[in-house]
Amino acid sequence: MSASCGNYSHFIGNKQNIFRKSREEFARDWIDHLQRRESVDVPSKISQSTAVPDVVAGLRQSLAGIGGTDDAGRLLIAAAAALGFDYLALAEHGDLSDTQRSLALISNYPASWQKVFVTRRLDRIDPVQQACQTQVSGFCWSALNTLIALRPEQSALLSESRHYGLGAGFTVPLHLPGARAASCSFAVRAGAVLPRESLWAADLVARMIFDHLRAAATPTRPTRLSPRQRACVALMAAGLTDRGIARRLSLSEETVTKYLNAARRRYGLARRTQLVAAALRDGVIGYEDLALD
């Protein structure tokens, strides 16, 4: 379910009533916690009565005025609540208990389920994460058995999550060239009805926040390569040697080497192997370039 513990597992709402009455009990602990620490404003005009299209428009406007990951996380959880969801988890996929890796995380899932998910490394069998590997558009958890062949342990994981309070859910896969796989999941409490009229907006909200976080993490503009440099990098990524690239592009081997070294210097990299990863990350080349015609 992509649920996990992290620095942004907190909630906002003491200054604006973004919760429907049925969520007041769910929100009380989070609000009390924040009130004990300090008074915090939600950086948005999202409220209980906000219409679904207005949530998306309000989020777009609010993102222009915030900078930190904390603010983006609070805004995302507030938007999810306004759209009719009880729970939200945006996370990169992987072992979230590994302190050596910096995995982006925003979550307000039940703390007991977060602990179980992380300590038992349930990311390794999570059917939602598995489905994200082959999906581009958002999908409901109820459709998982049509997207992947659910194994018994995966069905057991879904049942166990309901025991901890998670009900129906909707997940948006978040794929970027050269970046870790990620997803954003929206869920309601066990027994509640998924707000299907809000799914299209949830998809947009997830992608808007993810793009904002990525831009904030990489404020500099992507490195630009010349057309020849790009062509040489793409063919190198596909496995060709300098000589093979030269034959393919009708260039001398020396010229190809110069193009690749120039591309490496533009990125400030020491090794060519780093060049392929950097070009994929920036979208200079795509995964389709890794297969020769």
Order of alpha helices (4+ residues) and beta strands (2+ residues): alpha-alpha-alpha-beta-beta-alpha-alpha-beta-alpha-alpha-beta-beta-alpha-alpha-alpha-alpha-alpha
